[in-house]
């Protein structure tokens, strides 16, 4: 069963100071996309929350294990840091649970 989750993270050391378009930046992006592909991750939305000071991303994986594997891969690679993740529940589902 697929697993949809929300990540909140900071840019890892590989991205800090790397200018978009530079070899360093492109290498880190390539590794990120490879991890997503290998783990079967579908990214629905990603953006920066200035209120939280974190990058927020909603993603779906084939299962919890695939999501965890990807998170470990990109964390160990220095692509993200201070990653917090958990299941995503839509507003509709939250309302339905309260009825």
Protein Blocks (a to p, Z undefined) as FASTA:
>chain_A
ZZdddddddddfklgopaghiaklmmmmmmmmmmmmmnopacfbdcddfklopacddddd
fbfklmmmmmmmmmmnomaghiacdddddfklmmmmmZZ
